[in-house]
Amino acid sequence: MAALQETTKSLLGRNPWVTASKLCARKRPHLFPVRDRLVLKLLELTPDYARNWAVFAGILRDSNIAARLDEVIAEAIDRGAHLDDPGLRLRHLDVILWMHAAKAVR
């Protein structure tokens, strides 16, 4: 996945890091979080896929976090949210982290 991101990033012009992350996340949603600057700042990370994946994998392995994430996903669906795939925990975690980080900078 790190090689996929680096290759994709090398082919892009403007803001290649975030765009490459978005493309990789779309291609492999179970393996690649989008990770923009807000999420990285929140988690105190740098744009290094291997290190980031270790952090995200650790978060998702926590049974309390996984259970709460499933509850939030179910609540969103109950409220009428149209999720492409409710089973994409990594994608939903990324969105929740981004929303929290974006709210914090306001």
N, C-alpha and C positions, 0 to 999 in steps of 0.2 A: 504494500500500500504506500509506503514511503517513496518507493521508486515511481509508482504511478503518479503521485502528487508532484514529484520533482520533474518528471517528464512533461506533465500537463502544464505546470508552472512555466517551464522553459518555452512553451509554445504560445503563451499568452503575453499580451503587452501590458495594458493598464491594470494595476492592482492584481497582479498574478497570484498572489498567495491566497487571498480569500476566494477568488474565482476558481482557482484550482481545487480548493477545499470543497466548494459547493459542487463542482463537477464530480469529484471523487466520491463525495457523500451520496450523490444521486446514483452513481454507478454501484456503489457498495454500501448501502445504508446501515448494514449491520456491523461494518468494520471501520467506518470513517465518519467522525463527527465533523460538522461544518467548521467550527472553531474560528470565530472572527476575533478582532482585537478586544472587544468587550468581554467575551467569554475567557479569553486568555488572561486578561487583566484580573478578572474575578477569581480565577483559579491559580493566579500567579504562575503562569506558564509562558513559554516561548513557542514560536511556530515550529516545533520539532515534532513530527508525527509520532515517532516511536515513543517519545516521552509522554506526549499527550494521550496516546492510546493506553498506555499503562495507567495513567490517572483515571481516564474514563472507564476503563475495564474494572479498576478497583472500586470506583463509585457504583457501577452496576452490579458488582458482586456483593455489595452490602445488602443483606436481606431486608433491612428496614427501609433503605432508600428504594430498593426495587418494589417493595410492597406499596410504599407511598406513591411512587411513580405510576404504578398500575391503578391506584385509586384516582389520581389526578386525571389519567387518561380516560377512565370510566366516567368520571364526573363531566369531563369535557364532552364526551359522546352523549351522555344524558342531557346535556344542555344544548344539544344540536350541532356540535362540532362535527365536521366531515373530515375524518382522518383517513389518509390513503391506506394506512396499515397500522392499526392500533398496536400491533406487536413490535413495531420498530422502537423499542425502548431507547436506544441510543439517539435516534433522531428527536424523540420527544424530550429527552433529557437535555439535549442541546438547545432546543427551543425554550425550555423552562429556564435554563441558565442564562440564555441571551435576554429573555424578558426581565429576569431579576437584575442582571447587570445594566440593562438599558434604563430601568427604573431608578437604579442607584445613581446614575450620572445626571439625572434631571435635577 
